[in-house]
Amino acid sequence: MSEKIDSEDSKLDWIKWSVVAVIVAAAVYANSYFSAESLLFRTIGILVAAGFAGWIAAQTVKGRTFVNLCLEARIEIRKVVWPTRQETTQTTIVVLIVIFIVALILWLLDWGLNSIVSSIIG
């Protein structure tokens, strides 16, 4: 039974995506048509249109899949163990020291090769 509902939903998805495309196109046109109006009003209009288009897109099979992906990503990001301020500071200092050492090595290499080429050329 569920497969039948899913197949019916997926058959109608092209209509929903068409409506989303029309809403986005209308919002873009309205934004340029009302270019003399306040930027605040145009921004609010674009956000409302984008929200409505996003809500319609979320009703499709691919849209539901994307929403589920976002929700799962949010759960996973909560599991991340973030470094403390001290760890971040120490790591930053180590990176800066390594960058300085590599820059010094490259400068010495460039200076040495320049000296060799200058002595060969004359």
Secondary structure, DSSP 8 states (H G I E B T S, - for coil): -HHHHHHHHHHHHHHHHHHHHHHHHHHHHHHHHTTTS-HHHHHHHHHHHHHHHHHHHTTSHHHHHHHHHHHHHHHHHHT-----HHHHHHHHHHHHHHHHHHHHHHHHHHHHHHHHHHHHH-
